[in-house]
Amino acid sequence: MGMLEPYWGEFLISPIPLELSLNYCSHKCAYCFANLNSPKRRGDIKKIMSFLADFHNRETLSARLMQDRYPVCISNRSDPFARSNDSQITPILETLAAIDYPVTFQTKGGAGVEAGLSLFPTAVWYISVSFADDDLRRKIEPGAPSIASRFELMEKVTRGGGRVILGLNPVVPEWISEEETETVLKVAQSIGVEGVWIEELHLNARQIQAMSKAEVKAIGKDVLERAKKRRKEDKDANAFFYAREVAQAMGFEIFSNGQPNRSNIWQIYRDVYANTFPTNQDFVNDCIEKGWHSSLLTFPHWYESVKDLPAGKYRMNKYIGASARSIFDEYQIPSKLTFTELLGVIWSTKRAKQSPVRMPNFSYASVWAENGYLQLVDESDMPYLVFDETGSLDSYYTPVAPIWSKEVAASGEVISYG
């Protein structure tokens, strides 16, 4: 059901902590994870409006985030300006504008977009483009606005005082060539787009099985087979890295989930919104700035980068994702946690999808024991992490020189292992 709730899946990835999703999206992008996961999703307009009228008196995490005036992303799982949301989105936006509540948009454009532009002229907009050819785009995004109209929307946003991040998401070589990628980026640059979020196509077997025969045919079985693989084939990796290299060379702030490089892309949001969530990108930036290459880091080092979070205890296992139940059961974690406690869980297990060790800059500092790698832990039994500025760590465990001791752990200092 579409509702206003914490942005569970983007914790420590995006600085925006709330999302509002509505109906099944009539843009009908064949690769849309949200449509494939929940084809019968309906936005509950009555519940949303009731919540907006009464959030000051509620004690849920969503209410707390709104009380602290964290911005809400409209929308992650359904384009707010799709025809299927036409009757709902404008009154919701009018209600949010009436209480001067901060919002940011993720969209391809469509019906009702003028309301967003007029009510929130200085908002940040993420506008996605995965094609340069509209004929091809129509086959895979049959209900979505044209490519030209998306560039027109970007221009309206920047001309009105808003900020734009381009979503080259997903980058699929059969959909957009290297030359077309350059063209899209040049047009975006001429409009005043500041950042580019670049991702490959990822789909699981269940999502592909949920596709219609027409959608499978439109995307192509070869593309879908590659989309299921964790390690991407050269064809896809080359297109992905080419887009990143060109965008960075043109001066855009770039982002891809898990990227190892420094980036100020989230500053675009922080320039506009007074309150935002911390991200793992902030930690990468801090480590690079402080010269911590080939260093052992403790939980407090990470915590200093990501600690600015609300107080209070809430049910927050959804932040961890599919592994939450097994993690909470194994470690006997209570159902309600503070954000500090949640961060401790995430730091300590690679099964948490937001764990820094899932990024190529970090892995667990270890020594080789008889039965495998043995993690090094500090006096609080929290693991040490290795930081590598080059982003070349391809294992969850990195053997280090035997420099660890209780005295070293107690010092809290950053220790070089190189």
TORKOLKOL-29071 format. One line per field, with one value per residue (C-alpha): x, y, z; residue number from 0. Coordinates in Angstrom, 2 decimals. Last residue first. Layout:
N
xx: X | ...
yy: Y | ...
zz: Z | ...
nr: NUM | ...
This chain:
418
xx: 50.57 | 48.57 | 48.24 | 46.36 | 43.65 | 43.57 | 40.86 | 43.54 | 41.63 | 42.02 | 45.76 | 46.04 | 43.90 | 46.25 | 46.31 | 49.56 | 49.57 | 50.00 | 46.73 | 44.63 | 41.67 | 38.19 | 34.94 | 36.81 | 37.15 | 39.10 | 40.22 | 38.48 | 41.67 | 41.28 | 41.58 | 40.09 | 40.35 | 37.62 | 38.03 | 35.24 | 33.31 | 33.99 | 33.89 | 37.65 | 38.26 | 37.82 | 40.07 | 38.21 | 39.58 | 39.89 | 39.82 | 39.91 | 43.52 | 43.64 | 44.49 | 44.31 | 41.54 | 40.58 | 37.05 | 36.67 | 36.31 | 36.84 | 35.10 | 31.75 | 29.88 | 32.25 | 30.54 | 27.45 | 24.29 | 23.12 | 23.35 | 24.70 | 28.26 | 27.71 | 29.16 | 28.80 | 25.10 | 24.36 | 26.22 | 24.39 | 21.07 | 22.19 | 23.05 | 19.72 | 17.96 | 16.39 | 13.03 | 12.61 | 15.42 | 18.49 | 18.96 | 22.14 | 20.89 | 17.24 | 17.92 | 20.32 | 17.99 | 15.02 | 16.95 | 18.50 | 15.86 | 16.45 | 18.54 | 16.39 | 13.29 | 14.58 | 13.77 | 11.08 | 11.74 | 13.70 | 14.39 | 16.86 | 17.03 | 20.19 | 23.42 | 25.72 | 26.90 | 30.40 | 31.37 | 29.92 | 32.34 | 35.37 | 33.60 | 33.11 | 36.85 | 39.16 | 42.37 | 44.35 | 45.75 | 44.42 | 43.26 | 44.31 | 41.85 | 40.13 | 39.85 | 38.37 | 35.95 | 34.73 | 34.19 | 32.27 | 30.07 | 29.38 | 28.17 | 25.33 | 24.05 | 20.36 | 19.11 | 17.80 | 18.01 | 17.12 | 18.28 | 22.08 | 21.97 | 20.32 | 23.01 | 25.58 | 24.56 | 26.52 | 29.77 | 31.66 | 34.86 | 35.41 | 34.69 | 31.16 | 28.82 | 25.64 | 26.60 | 27.03 | 28.44 | 29.05 | 29.21 | 32.39 | 32.42 | 35.20 | 32.97 | 30.11 | 32.41 | 34.03 | 30.75 | 29.07 | 32.10 | 32.07 | 28.49 | 28.88 | 32.04 | 30.44 | 27.48 | 29.51 | 32.14 | 29.60 | 28.30 | 29.10 | 25.84 | 24.08 | 20.33 | 20.61 | 22.72 | 19.88 | 17.48 | 19.65 | 19.96 | 16.22 | 15.28 | 13.83 | 10.82 | 10.36 | 10.32 | 7.86 | 5.57 | 5.66 | 4.55 | 7.02 | 6.50 | 9.07 | 11.67 | 10.90 | 11.22 | 14.54 | 16.09 | 16.62 | 19.56 | 20.21 | 23.34 | 23.43 | 24.40 | 23.23 | 24.34 | 24.71 | 24.54 | 22.02 | 22.28 | 20.45 | 23.67 | 24.98 | 21.89 | 22.25 | 25.91 | 25.12 | 22.46 | 24.85 | 27.69 | 25.42 | 24.27 | 27.87 | 28.46 | 25.29 | 21.98 | 19.43 | 21.50 | 24.33 | 22.07 | 22.58 | 19.75 | 19.55 | 21.25 | 19.37 | 20.02 | 20.14 | 18.40 | 18.18 | 15.33 | 15.38 | 12.58 | 14.93 | 16.53 | 13.18 | 11.79 | 14.97 | 14.82 | 11.17 | 12.09 | 14.79 | 12.13 | 9.79 | 12.46 | 12.85 | 9.14 | 6.85 | 6.30 | 3.47 | 5.38 | 8.69 | 10.28 | 8.84 | 8.35 | 12.03 | 13.14 | 11.14 | 12.24 | 15.95 | 18.28 | 17.39 | 17.81 | 16.71 | 15.76 | 14.80 | 15.87 | 14.45 | 15.68 | 13.09 | 13.34 | 10.04 | 7.94 | 4.29 | 4.68 | 6.92 | 5.08 | 1.73 | 3.14 | 4.06 | 0.42 | 0.47 | 3.91 | 7.52 | 10.15 | 10.18 | 11.95 | 10.94 | 12.08 | 9.84 | 10.10 | 6.89 | 5.55 | 2.34 | 0.25 | 2.85 | 2.39 | -1.39 | -1.11 | 1.27 | -1.19 | -4.08 | -2.03 | -0.81 | -4.10 | -6.12 | -3.13 | -1.57 | -2.39 | -1.57 | 2.07 | 3.15 | 4.04 | 6.16 | 5.69 | 8.17 | 10.59 | 8.36 | 8.00 | 10.94 | 10.09 | 12.30 | 13.17 | 11.12 | 11.92 | 8.21 | 8.20 | 10.94 | 9.16 | 5.90 | 7.56 | 9.24 | 5.89 | 4.87 | 1.90 | 0.54 | 2.47 | 1.61 | -2.11 | -3.20 | -0.46 | -1.41 | -5.08 | -4.11 | -2.00 | -4.59 | -7.33 | -5.13 | -4.29 | -2.07 | -2.72 | -0.26 | -1.64 | 1.51 | 3.69 | 7.16 | 7.08 | 5.63 | 8.25 | 11.20 | 10.41 | 12.11 | 9.11 | 8.50 | 4.73 | 4.40 | 1.12 | 2.81 | 0.96 | -0.49 | 1.17 | 4.57 | 5.68 | 9.26 | 11.13 | 14.83 | 16.45 | 20.24 | 20.39 | 22.62 | 22.88 | 19.22 | 17.95 | 15.82 | 13.87 | 12.82 | 10.67 | 6.93 | 4.22 | 1.91 | 1.29 | 0.00
yy: -0.68 | -1.28 | 2.35 | 2.94 | 5.54 | 6.18 | 5.03 | 4.37 | 1.49 | -0.73 | -0.14 | -1.05 | -4.11 | -5.19 | -5.22 | -4.92 | -8.42 | -7.21 | -7.18 | -9.78 | -8.22 | -9.71 | -8.88 | -9.36 | -7.24 | -4.34 | -2.17 | 1.08 | 3.09 | 4.83 | 1.57 | 1.53 | -1.55 | -2.08 | -3.06 | -5.09 | -4.12 | -6.34 | -3.28 | -3.58 | -3.55 | -6.42 | -8.12 | -10.61 | -14.15 | -15.39 | -19.13 | -22.36 | -22.28 | -18.52 | -15.80 | -12.35 | -9.90 | -6.29 | -6.36 | -4.73 | -1.21 | 0.90 | -1.57 | -0.96 | -3.89 | -3.53 | -0.20 | -2.08 | -0.65 | -4.05 | -5.62 | -9.13 | -7.85 | -7.66 | -5.46 | -1.98 | -2.48 | -3.70 | -0.75 | 1.65 | 0.29 | 0.84 | 4.46 | 4.85 | 3.77 | 0.36 | -1.35 | -5.05 | -6.04 | -7.73 | -11.35 | -11.65 | -14.57 | -13.49 | -9.88 | -10.97 | -13.70 | -11.32 | -8.40 | -10.25 | -9.03 | -5.37 | -3.64 | -0.52 | -2.67 | -3.62 | -0.09 | -0.42 | 2.79 | 4.08 | 7.81 | 10.39 | 11.51 | 11.08 | 13.02 | 10.07 | 9.22 | 10.68 | 10.54 | 7.03 | 5.80 | 6.75 | 5.56 | 2.08 | 1.59 | 2.17 | 0.43 | 2.38 | 1.69 | 5.02 | 7.24 | 10.50 | 12.66 | 13.93 | 10.42 | 8.99 | 11.91 | 11.59 | 7.84 | 8.52 | 11.14 | 8.65 | 6.27 | 8.70 | 11.13 | 12.09 | 15.55 | 18.61 | 22.21 | 21.30 | 23.29 | 23.41 | 20.00 | 18.50 | 19.68 | 18.83 | 15.22 | 15.19 | 16.14 | 13.05 | 11.23 | 7.93 | 4.35 | 4.03 | 1.78 | 3.03 | 5.25 | 9.00 | 11.81 | 15.52 | 16.84 | 18.51 | 17.25 | 14.78 | 13.31 | 12.78 | 11.23 | 8.87 | 7.79 | 7.14 | 5.16 | 3.18 | 2.04 | 1.30 | -0.70 | -2.59 | -3.56 | -5.04 | -6.41 | -8.63 | -7.60 | -9.48 | -9.96 | -11.42 | -11.02 | -8.04 | -10.13 | -12.58 | -9.68 | -8.00 | -11.27 | -11.95 | -8.66 | -5.52 | -5.26 | -9.03 | -9.46 | -6.58 | -8.05 | -11.47 | -9.81 | -9.40 | -11.07 | -13.77 | -11.02 | -9.68 | -13.14 | -13.76 | -10.58 | -7.35 | -4.94 | -2.56 | -0.48 | 2.78 | 6.43 | 9.39 | 12.58 | 15.95 | 19.64 | 20.04 | 23.59 | 23.27 | 23.19 | 20.40 | 18.28 | 18.71 | 17.72 | 14.69 | 13.44 | 13.86 | 12.06 | 9.13 | 9.12 | 8.73 | 5.94 | 4.21 | 4.19 | 1.39 | -1.64 | -0.42 | -0.36 | 2.48 | 2.31 | 4.94 | 7.88 | 9.88 | 13.58 | 15.65 | 19.00 | 22.08 | 24.58 | 28.33 | 28.60 | 28.44 | 25.32 | 23.54 | 24.70 | 23.56 | 20.14 | 19.87 | 20.73 | 18.05 | 15.60 | 16.76 | 16.02 | 12.47 | 11.85 | 11.23 | 7.70 | 5.35 | 3.05 | 2.96 | -0.08 | 0.15 | 3.92 | 4.44 | 2.69 | 5.13 | 8.00 | 7.46 | 9.02 | 6.55 | 6.05 | 9.50 | 10.11 | 13.35 | 13.84 | 17.20 | 19.36 | 21.88 | 25.66 | 26.19 | 23.97 | 24.94 | 26.16 | 23.38 | 20.60 | 21.87 | 22.06 | 18.37 | 17.39 | 15.05 | 13.88 | 14.10 | 11.36 | 11.66 | 11.71 | 14.86 | 16.59 | 17.94 | 20.43 | 21.24 | 24.79 | 23.72 | 24.83 | 23.41 | 19.93 | 20.19 | 21.50 | 18.67 | 16.11 | 17.75 | 17.64 | 14.04 | 12.22 | 12.69 | 12.40 | 9.35 | 6.80 | 9.42 | 9.41 | 12.61 | 11.12 | 8.42 | 5.34 | 3.56 | 6.34 | 9.36 | 12.10 | 12.17 | 13.73 | 16.33 | 16.12 | 18.60 | 17.34 | 16.72 | 14.96 | 12.58 | 11.96 | 11.23 | 8.69 | 7.09 | 6.71 | 8.80 | 10.76 | 14.16 | 16.35 | 13.90 | 14.80 | 16.52 | 14.93 | 11.51 | 11.98 | 13.10 | 10.00 | 7.69 | 9.08 | 9.00 | 5.33 | 4.82 | 1.52 | -1.22 | -4.03 | -4.66 | -4.72 | -6.18 | -5.72 | -2.23 | -1.26 | -2.82 | -0.91 | -2.70 | -2.55 | 1.13 | 1.24 | 5.05 | 4.03 | 3.60 | 1.42 | 3.95 | 6.23 | 6.51 | 9.05 | 8.78 | 9.89 | 9.88 | 11.97 | 11.85 | 8.88 | 5.84 | 5.62 | 4.48 | 4.18 | 1.05 | 2.20 | 5.64 | 6.09 | 6.24 | 8.15 | 5.58 | 3.46 | 0.00
zz: 5.71 | 8.89 | 9.88 | 13.11 | 13.69 | 17.43 | 19.81 | 22.44 | 24.04 | 20.97 | 20.87 | 24.53 | 24.01 | 21.25 | 17.46 | 15.53 | 14.03 | 10.41 | 8.49 | 6.67 | 4.82 | 5.13 | 3.28 | 0.03 | -3.11 | -1.60 | -4.52 | -3.61 | -4.08 | -0.72 | 1.25 | 4.73 | 6.96 | 9.51 | 13.17 | 14.66 | 17.79 | 20.80 | 23.09 | 23.75 | 20.01 | 17.58 | 15.04 | 12.91 | 12.55 | 8.98 | 8.40 | 10.39 | 11.59 | 11.92 | 9.42 | 10.91 | 10.21 | 9.60 | 8.19 | 4.80 | 3.44 | 0.32 | -2.02 | -0.28 | 1.29 | 4.23 | 5.03 | 6.22 | 4.63 | 3.36 | 6.79 | 6.19 | 6.57 | 10.30 | 13.06 | 11.60 | 10.86 | 14.39 | 15.93 | 13.63 | 14.88 | 18.47 | 17.70 | 15.87 | 19.05 | 18.89 | 19.31 | 18.52 | 20.84 | 19.33 | 20.34 | 18.22 | 16.15 | 16.17 | 15.14 | 12.41 | 11.09 | 11.00 | 9.50 | 6.56 | 4.09 | 4.83 | 7.49 | 7.55 | 7.97 | 11.44 | 12.68 | 15.31 | 17.24 | 20.20 | 20.65 | 19.39 | 15.77 | 13.66 | 13.30 | 14.06 | 10.55 | 10.22 | 13.91 | 14.07 | 11.44 | 13.54 | 16.70 | 15.13 | 14.75 | 11.81 | 10.80 | 8.23 | 4.78 | 3.47 | 6.36 | 4.73 | 6.65 | 3.50 | 2.09 | 5.29 | 5.61 | 2.00 | 2.43 | 5.65 | 3.99 | 1.17 | 3.88 | 4.39 | 7.03 | 7.09 | 6.16 | 7.99 | 6.73 | 3.14 | 0.11 | 0.33 | 1.96 | -1.10 | -3.53 | -0.84 | -1.42 | -4.68 | -2.98 | -4.10 | -3.04 | -4.75 | -3.72 | -5.19 | -3.22 | -4.91 | -7.81 | -7.49 | -9.57 | -9.01 | -12.56 | -13.86 | -17.44 | -16.58 | -13.86 | -16.27 | -18.88 | -16.40 | -14.82 | -18.18 | -19.35 | -16.12 | -16.66 | -20.37 | -19.71 | -16.83 | -18.99 | -21.85 | -19.47 | -17.75 | -14.36 | -11.19 | -9.33 | -12.35 | -12.77 | -15.15 | -17.54 | -18.10 | -18.56 | -21.19 | -23.12 | -22.87 | -24.48 | -22.92 | -25.23 | -25.49 | -21.71 | -21.43 | -24.08 | -22.42 | -19.19 | -16.37 | -12.97 | -13.80 | -14.22 | -10.76 | -9.22 | -10.97 | -9.60 | -11.47 | -11.51 | -14.42 | -13.89 | -11.95 | -12.46 | -10.34 | -12.08 | -10.36 | -11.19 | -14.01 | -15.37 | -18.68 | -20.74 | -18.50 | -19.09 | -22.85 | -22.64 | -20.47 | -22.89 | -25.82 | -24.06 | -23.26 | -26.89 | -28.07 | -25.57 | -26.74 | -24.87 | -24.77 | -25.85 | -23.59 | -20.50 | -18.01 | -15.47 | -14.22 | -15.79 | -13.19 | -13.65 | -10.46 | -10.65 | -8.42 | -8.17 | -8.79 | -11.35 | -14.34 | -12.89 | -12.54 | -15.87 | -17.65 | -16.04 | -17.12 | -20.70 | -20.55 | -19.42 | -22.19 | -24.80 | -23.50 | -23.92 | -20.98 | -19.64 | -20.57 | -22.90 | -20.99 | -22.68 | -26.20 | -26.01 | -25.11 | -28.30 | -30.41 | -28.17 | -28.84 | -26.26 | -23.53 | -19.78 | -18.58 | -14.96 | -13.22 | -9.60 | -8.53 | -5.64 | -4.48 | -4.96 | -6.83 | -4.54 | -5.10 | -8.69 | -9.96 | -8.14 | -9.40 | -12.93 | -12.72 | -12.43 | -15.40 | -16.49 | -15.39 | -15.28 | -11.53 | -8.19 | -6.29 | -3.10 | -0.36 | 2.51 | 4.47 | 4.36 | 6.12 | 3.14 | 0.76 | 2.22 | 1.83 | -1.73 | -2.58 | -1.23 | -3.08 | -6.33 | -5.99 | -5.63 | -8.81 | -11.15 | -9.49 | -12.20 | -14.82 | -13.62 | -11.91 | -8.53 | -10.20 | -8.08 | -5.83 | -4.88 | -4.81 | -3.69 | -1.30 | 2.07 | 3.73 | 7.44 | 9.37 | 12.89 | 13.45 | 10.08 | 11.17 | 14.46 | 12.65 | 10.38 | 13.41 | 15.12 | 18.13 | 16.81 | 17.86 | 15.41 | 12.62 | 12.82 | 9.61 | 7.50 | 8.89 | 8.04 | 4.53 | 4.02 | 5.53 | 3.30 | 0.18 | 0.60 | -2.43 | -4.15 | -4.98 | -7.13 | -9.16 | -6.05 | -6.74 | -10.52 | -10.24 | -7.66 | -9.50 | -12.70 | -15.63 | -17.99 | -17.33 | -17.03 | -16.80 | -15.16 | -11.78 | -9.27 | -6.88 | -4.31 | -2.72 | -0.14 | 1.06 | 4.16 | 5.14 | 2.34 | 2.71 | 0.30 | 0.83 | 4.63 | 4.73 | 1.15 | 1.47 | 4.50 | 3.26 | 6.34 | 5.62 | 3.76 | 2.17 | -0.89 | 0.00
nr: 417 | 416 | 415 | 414 | 413 | 412 | 411 | 410 | 409 | 408 | 407 | 406 | 405 | 404 | 403 | 402 | 401 | 400 | 399 | 398 | 397 | 396 | 395 | 394 | 393 | 392 | 391 | 390 | 389 | 388 | 387 | 386 | 385 | 384 | 383 | 382 | 381 | 380 | 379 | 378 | 377 | 376 | 375 | 374 | 373 | 372 | 371 | 370 | 369 | 368 | 367 | 366 | 365 | 364 | 363 | 362 | 361 | 360 | 359 | 358 | 357 | 356 | 355 | 354 | 353 | 352 | 351 | 350 | 349 | 348 | 347 | 346 | 345 | 344 | 343 | 342 | 341 | 340 | 339 | 338 | 337 | 336 | 335 | 334 | 333 | 332 | 331 | 330 | 329 | 328 | 327 | 326 | 325 | 324 | 323 | 322 | 321 | 320 | 319 | 318 | 317 | 316 | 315 | 314 | 313 | 312 | 311 | 310 | 309 | 308 | 307 | 306 | 305 | 304 | 303 | 302 | 301 | 300 | 299 | 298 | 297 | 296 | 295 | 294 | 293 | 292 | 291 | 290 | 289 | 288 | 287 | 286 | 285 | 284 | 283 | 282 | 281 | 280 | 279 | 278 | 277 | 276 | 275 | 274 | 273 | 272 | 271 | 270 | 269 | 268 | 267 | 266 | 265 | 264 | 263 | 262 | 261 | 260 | 259 | 258 | 257 | 256 | 255 | 254 | 253 | 252 | 251 | 250 | 249 | 248 | 247 | 246 | 245 | 244 | 243 | 242 | 241 | 240 | 239 | 238 | 237 | 236 | 235 | 234 | 233 | 232 | 231 | 230 | 229 | 228 | 227 | 226 | 225 | 224 | 223 | 222 | 221 | 220 | 219 | 218 | 217 | 216 | 215 | 214 | 213 | 212 | 211 | 210 | 209 | 208 | 207 | 206 | 205 | 204 | 203 | 202 | 201 | 200 | 199 | 198 | 197 | 196 | 195 | 194 | 193 | 192 | 191 | 190 | 189 | 188 | 187 | 186 | 185 | 184 | 183 | 182 | 181 | 180 | 179 | 178 | 177 | 176 | 175 | 174 | 173 | 172 | 171 | 170 | 169 | 168 | 167 | 166 | 165 | 164 | 163 | 162 | 161 | 160 | 159 | 158 | 157 | 156 | 155 | 154 | 153 | 152 | 151 | 150 | 149 | 148 | 147 | 146 | 145 | 144 | 143 | 142 | 141 | 140 | 139 | 138 | 137 | 136 | 135 | 134 | 133 | 132 | 131 | 130 | 129 | 128 | 127 | 126 | 125 | 124 | 123 | 122 | 121 | 120 | 119 | 118 | 117 | 116 | 115 | 114 | 113 | 112 | 111 | 110 | 109 | 108 | 107 | 106 | 105 | 104 | 103 | 102 | 101 | 100 | 99 | 98 | 97 | 96 | 95 | 94 | 93 | 92 | 91 | 90 | 89 | 88 | 87 | 86 | 85 | 84 | 83 | 82 | 81 | 80 | 79 | 78 | 77 | 76 | 75 | 74 | 73 | 72 | 71 | 70 | 69 | 68 | 67 | 66 | 65 | 64 | 63 | 62 | 61 | 60 | 59 | 58 | 57 | 56 | 55 | 54 | 53 | 52 | 51 | 50 | 49 | 48 | 47 | 46 | 45 | 44 | 43 | 42 | 41 | 40 | 39 | 38 | 37 | 36 | 35 | 34 | 33 | 32 | 31 | 30 | 29 | 28 | 27 | 26 | 25 | 24 | 23 | 22 | 21 | 20 | 19 | 18 | 17 | 16 | 15 | 14 | 13 | 12 | 11 | 10 | 9 | 8 | 7 | 6 | 5 | 4 | 3 | 2 | 1 | 0
